Amino acid sequence: MVMTMMNEVIGMDFYAAVGEELKKAREKSERSGSWVARQAGISTSTYRLYEMGQVAAPMGKIEDVCKVLGVPFGDLLRAVADKME
């Protein structure tokens, strides 16, 4: 219920932008999606959905992926905000 409400407030465009930024960071790190997923403690298919922006990734999981990729969480959020302007 809470996630549904967040999706209505934030919108799936937010998660699509997050996915684009995660993919960009992963490609820059030259890591595979399955490696990132393993390190972040999520399934490869779930991580793929995050990158594709097809699911509302929990903020804690986005932060975990950022740590794995060596990207400051705040930097990712700023990049997402810039895309949404």
C-alpha positions, 0 to 999 in steps of 0.5 A, spaced: 500 500 500 505 504 501 509 503 495 503 504 491 502 511 494 509 512 493 509 510 485 503 515 485 506 521 488 513 520 485 511 516 478 514 511 474 518 516 471 523 517 477 524 509 477 526 509 469 531 515 471 534 511 476 534 505 472 538 509 467 543 512 472 544 505 475 545 502 468 550 508 466 554 507 473 554 499 472 557 500 465 562 505 467 564 500 472 565 495 467 561 490 471 555 485 469 548 486 472 549 479 475 555 481 479 552 487 481 546 483 483 549 478 487 553 484 491 547 487 492 543 481 495 538 481 490 536 477 484 539 478 477 532 479 474 530 484 479 536 488 478 535 488 471 528 490 472 531 496 476 535 498 470 529 498 466 525 502 470 520 497 470 519 496 478 519 501 484 526 499 487 526 500 494 530 506 496 534 502 501 536 497 495 538 503 490 542 505 496 545 498 496 547 498 489 550 505 489 555 502 494 556 496 490 558 501 484 562 506 488 557 511 486 554 516 492 547 515 493 546 523 493 550 523 486 545 518 483 539 522 486 541 529 483 542 526 476 535 523 477 533 530 479 536 533 473 533 528 468 526 530 471 527 537 470 
